[in-house]
């Protein structure tokens, strides 16, 4: 280590002068493409099978394993209902808007990112507060959320992701791993009225009686 004042600046300027007269490495891209080695790994290339189907299943394992969390990805769930993403919940939408503005100068409408039906978040906030906003209590939070709303609304999952800091894809994966958790409201079945139940019972009784008497199930014969 040198204690001469300014020696580092002199060395830096010397390196700059030496490199200044060397051939330039800049190319006029995209008019001129760089000569890249076949095994260059600086670009992600998605693979397709022999049927033309994309092999990536959006399992988010690569994004989860990334040590610096630089992978931001997303996909639509298997039923095409809503978008599932892996990325910081507070910046995911902003990144997309910035990309759209940078590429086209305007925002681009995308049905997969459409706004979902709003819900009353007050009961959900009470559930989160009771569990101290701890993502390790995610299963209990989801169970109580379903008990409150009857199912797991998308707005509720996004709110849990934003408040707890848990990845949205992790919340979706946890919810889809348990059969008792559902993303759709339960089917509403209307009970028959007393008159309809009486008529149905009478019809079934007459059919059974005609069959036992050998009438071939024809009533009133």
C-alpha positions in Angstrom: 0.0 0.0 0.0 1.5 3.4 -1.1 1.2 6.5 1.1 2.1 8.9 -1.7 -0.8 11.3 -2.1 -2.5 11.1 -5.4 -0.8 7.9 -6.6 -4.1 6.1 -7.1 -5.4 8.9 -9.3 -2.2 8.8 -11.4 -2.5 5.0 -11.9 -6.1 5.3 -12.9 -5.4 8.0 -15.5 -2.5 5.9 -16.8 -4.9 2.9 -17.3 -7.4 5.2 -19.0 -4.7 6.5 -21.4 -3.5 3.0 -22.3 -7.1 1.7 -23.0 -7.9 4.9 -24.9 -5.8 3.9 -27.9 -6.9 0.2 -27.9 -9.4 -1.1 -30.5 -13.0 -0.3 -29.4 -15.2 -3.2 -28.3 -18.5 -1.3 -29.0 -20.6 -2.6 -31.8 -23.6 -1.0 -33.6 -26.3 -3.3 -32.1 -28.9 -4.4 -33.4 -27.6 -3.7 -36.9 -24.4 -5.6 -36.0 -24.8 -8.7 -33.9 -22.0 -9.7 -31.4 -20.1 -12.9 -31.9 -21.3 -14.9 -28.9 -20.0 -18.2 -27.9 -22.5 -21.2 -28.2 -22.5 -21.8 -24.5 -22.9 -18.2 -23.5 -25.2 -18.2 -20.4 -26.1 -14.5 -20.2 -29.5 -15.0 -21.9 -32.4 -17.2 -20.8 -33.7 -19.3 -23.6 -37.0 -21.1 -23.1 -37.2 -24.6 -24.6 -40.1 -26.3 -26.4 -40.9 -30.0 -26.7 -41.5 -31.9 -29.9 -45.2 -30.8 -29.9 -44.4 -27.1 -29.7 -45.4 -26.8 -26.1 -43.4 -24.6 -23.8 -41.5 -26.7 -21.3 -41.5 -24.0 -18.6 -44.4 -24.7 -16.3 -44.0 -21.5 -14.3 -43.2 -23.4 -11.1 -41.2 -20.4 -9.8 -38.4 -22.7 -8.5 -35.7 -20.7 -10.4 -37.0 -17.4 -9.0 -37.1 -18.9 -5.5 -33.6 -20.2 -5.8 -32.1 -17.0 -7.2 -29.7 -15.7 -4.4 -30.2 -12.0 -5.2 -33.9 -12.3 -6.2 -33.4 -10.8 -9.6 -35.8 -13.1 -11.4 -39.3 -11.6 -11.8 -41.7 -13.9 -13.6 -45.3 -14.7 -13.9 -48.0 -16.8 -15.6 -51.7 -17.5 -15.7 -53.0 -20.3 -13.5 -54.2 -23.6 -15.1 -57.8 -22.5 -15.3 -57.0 -19.1 -16.8 -58.6 -17.3 -13.9 -56.0 -14.9 -12.7 -52.3 -14.1 -12.9 -49.8 -15.6 -10.5 -46.4 -13.7 -10.2 -43.2 -14.1 -8.4 -41.6 -10.8 -7.5 -41.7 -8.1 -4.9 -45.4 -7.3 -4.5 -44.8 -3.5 -4.1 -42.8 -3.2 -7.3 -44.2 -5.8 -9.7 -46.9 -3.6 -11.2 -44.6 -0.7 -11.3 -42.0 -2.7 -13.3 -44.6 -3.7 -15.8 -45.9 -0.1 -16.3 -42.3 1.1 -16.6 -41.6 -1.5 -19.3 -44.7 -0.7 -21.2 -44.0 3.0 -21.1 -40.4 2.5 -22.1 -41.2 0.2 -25.1 -44.3 1.8 -26.5 -44.8 5.1 -24.8 -48.1 4.1 -23.3 -49.6 1.5 -21.0 -50.7 -1.7 -22.6 -54.0 -3.2 -21.5 -53.7 -6.9 -20.5 -56.7 -9.0 -19.4 -54.5 -11.2 -17.3 -53.6 -8.2 -15.1 -57.2 -6.8 -14.9 -58.4 -5.5 -11.5 -60.3 -7.9 -9.5 -63.4 -7.5 -7.4 -62.7 -5.4 -4.3 -63.6 -6.9 -0.9 -63.9 -5.5 2.6 -60.3 -5.9 4.0 -61.2 -5.0 7.6 -61.8 -8.7 8.7 -58.6 -9.7 6.9 -56.6 -7.1 8.7 -57.9 -8.4 12.0 -56.9 -12.0 11.0 -53.4 -10.8 10.1 -53.1 -8.8 13.3 -54.1 -11.8 15.3 -51.2 -13.8 13.7 -48.8 -10.9 14.1 -48.4 -10.6 10.3 -46.2 -13.7 10.4 -45.8 -15.5 7.0 -44.9 -18.6 8.9 -48.6 -18.7 10.0 -49.7 -18.6 6.4 -51.8 -21.8 6.5 -53.8 -20.6 9.5 -54.2 -17.2 7.9 -55.6 -18.7 4.7 -58.0 -21.0 6.6 -59.4 -18.1 8.6 -59.6 -16.0 5.5 -61.7 -18.7 3.7 -63.8 -19.0 6.8 -64.5 -15.3 6.6 -65.2 -14.9 2.9 -66.2 -18.4 2.0 -63.3 -18.8 -0.4 -59.9 -17.1 -1.1 -60.5 -14.0 -3.2 -57.6 -12.8 -5.3 -57.8 -9.4 -3.6 -57.3 -11.1 -0.2 -54.3 -13.0 -1.4 -52.7 -9.9 -2.8 -53.4 -8.1 0.5 -51.8 -10.9 2.5 -48.7 -10.8 0.1 -48.4 -7.0 0.5 -48.8 -6.9 4.3 -46.7 -10.0 5.2 -44.1 -9.7 2.5 -44.6 -13.3 1.4 -44.3 -14.0 -2.3 -47.6 -14.1 -4.1 -46.6 -17.3 -5.8 -45.8 -18.9 -2.5 -49.2 -18.0 -1.1 -50.9 -19.4 -4.2 -48.8 -22.6 -4.0 -49.7 -23.1 -0.4 -53.4 -22.6 -1.0 -53.4 -24.9 -4.0 -51.6 -27.7 -2.0 -54.5 -28.2 0.4 -57.8 -29.6 -0.9 -60.0 -27.8 1.7 -58.9 -24.4 0.4 -60.6 -23.1 -2.7 -60.3 -20.0 -4.9 -63.9 -20.0 -6.2 -67.0 -19.3 -4.1 -68.9 -22.4 -3.1 -71.8 -23.4 -5.4 -75.1 -22.1 -4.1 -77.8 -24.8 -4.0 -81.4 -23.8 -3.4 -83.5 -26.1 -1.3 -86.8 -27.2 -2.9 -90.0 -25.7 -1.5 -92.4 -27.8 0.7 -94.8 -28.2 -2.3 -92.1 -29.3 -4.7 -90.8 -31.8 -2.1 -94.3 -33.2 -1.6 -94.9 -33.6 -5.4 -91.5 -35.3 -5.9 -92.2 -37.7 -3.0 -95.7 -38.5 -4.4 -94.4 -39.1 -7.9 -91.7 -41.4 -6.6 -94.2 -43.3 -4.5 -96.7 -43.8 -7.4 -93.9 -45.0 -9.7 -92.7 -47.5 -7.2 -96.3 -48.7 -6.6 -97.0 -49.1 -10.3 -93.8 -51.0 -10.8 -94.7 -53.4 -7.9 -98.2 -54.0 -9.4 -96.7 -54.8 -12.8 -98.0 -51.7 -14.6 -94.6 -51.0 -16.1 -94.2 -47.7 -14.2 -97.2 -46.1 -16.0 -99.2 -44.2 -13.4 -103.0 -44.0 -13.6 -103.5 -47.1 -15.6 
